Amino acid sequence: MSRVKAPVVVTANCVRTGQVVYLDASYGWVQALQSAVCFDCIEAATAAMALADDEAAVIGAYLVPVKRVAGDVWPTHYREAIRLEGPGAYTNDPNRSSKVVSL
């Protein structure tokens, strides 16, 4: 992604499940974007990310630019909109068929 501008949230992937998670106000990781803390300052977000980046819990933490619409928070980049929707057809889930699913 290009240079990140505020407002932002911190995101990562859960080490155990691979699910997308977001940093909340108590420096915990949650699955709901709407529960994530939204930072208006890149420096504050970067500092919070450094404090919460526990390699035993999450991998690949980074900042995601978001926009506020009617009290909700939404990603501004299409990649993050896709991640928000959860695993796609190409997930490594043993309960799913190994065949490629046509969309």
C-alpha positions as CSV (number, residue, x, y, z in Angstrom):
1,M,0.0,0.0,0.0
2,S,1.1,3.6,-0.4
3,R,1.8,5.9,2.4
4,V,-0.8,5.5,5.2
5,K,-2.8,8.5,6.4
6,A,-5.0,8.8,9.4
7,P,-7.5,7.7,10.5
8,V,-6.2,4.1,10.9
9,V,-6.7,0.9,12.8
10,V,-4.1,-1.8,13.5
11,T,-4.7,-5.2,12.0
12,A,-2.9,-8.5,12.0
13,N,-3.6,-12.2,11.6
14,C,-4.1,-14.6,14.5
15,V,-1.3,-17.1,14.7
16,R,-3.5,-20.0,15.8
17,T,-6.4,-19.6,13.4
18,G,-5.1,-17.2,10.6
19,Q,-8.2,-15.0,11.1
20,V,-8.0,-11.3,10.6
21,V,-7.9,-9.4,13.9
22,Y,-7.9,-5.8,14.9
23,L,-6.5,-4.0,18.0
24,D,-9.1,-2.7,20.4
25,A,-8.8,0.1,23.0
26,S,-7.5,-2.3,25.7
27,Y,-4.7,-3.5,23.4
28,G,-6.4,-6.8,22.9
29,W,-7.1,-8.4,19.5
30,V,-10.8,-8.7,18.3
31,Q,-12.3,-10.0,15.1
32,A,-14.8,-7.1,14.5
33,L,-13.5,-4.0,12.8
34,Q,-16.2,-2.0,14.5
35,S,-14.6,-3.0,17.9
36,A,-11.2,-1.7,16.8
37,V,-9.7,1.5,18.2
38,C,-9.5,4.1,15.5
39,F,-6.4,6.3,15.7
40,D,-6.2,9.9,14.3
41,C,-2.5,10.0,14.8
42,I,-0.1,7.7,12.9
43,E,2.6,8.0,15.6
44,A,0.1,6.9,18.4
45,A,-1.1,4.0,16.2
46,T,2.5,2.9,15.5
47,A,3.3,3.0,19.2
48,A,0.2,1.0,20.1
49,M,1.0,-1.5,17.4
50,A,4.5,-2.0,18.8
51,L,3.1,-2.6,22.3
52,A,0.5,-5.1,21.1
53,D,2.6,-7.0,18.5
54,D,3.0,-10.3,20.4
55,E,4.5,-12.9,18.0
56,A,2.9,-15.7,20.1
57,A,-0.6,-14.2,19.3
58,V,-0.5,-12.4,16.0
59,I,1.6,-12.1,12.9
60,G,2.1,-9.3,10.4
61,A,0.6,-6.3,12.3
62,Y,0.2,-3.2,10.2
63,L,-1.8,0.0,9.9
64,V,-5.0,0.2,7.8
65,P,-6.4,3.5,6.6
66,V,-10.1,3.7,7.3
67,K,-13.0,6.2,6.9
68,R,-15.8,6.9,9.4
69,V,-19.3,6.8,7.9
70,A,-22.3,7.4,10.1
71,G,-20.5,6.2,13.2
72,D,-19.0,3.1,11.6
73,V,-15.5,2.4,10.5
74,W,-14.7,1.1,7.0
75,P,-11.5,0.3,5.2
76,T,-10.5,2.5,2.3
77,H,-8.4,0.0,0.4
78,Y,-10.0,-2.9,-1.5
79,R,-7.6,-5.4,-0.1
80,E,-8.8,-4.6,3.4
81,A,-12.4,-4.8,2.3
82,I,-11.7,-8.4,1.1
83,R,-9.9,-9.3,4.4
84,L,-12.9,-7.9,6.3
85,E,-15.2,-10.4,4.7
86,G,-13.2,-13.4,6.0
87,P,-11.6,-16.4,4.3
88,G,-12.2,-16.8,0.6
89,A,-12.5,-19.9,-1.5
90,Y,-8.8,-20.7,-1.2
91,T,-8.5,-21.2,2.5
92,N,-6.6,-24.1,4.0
93,D,-9.5,-25.5,6.0
94,P,-9.6,-29.3,6.4
95,N,-13.4,-29.2,6.6
96,R,-13.6,-27.8,3.1
97,S,-13.1,-29.5,-0.2
98,S,-9.6,-29.1,-1.7
99,K,-11.0,-28.3,-5.1
100,V,-11.0,-24.7,-6.4
101,V,-14.5,-23.1,-6.0
102,S,-15.7,-21.2,-9.0
103,L,-17.0,-17.8,-8.2
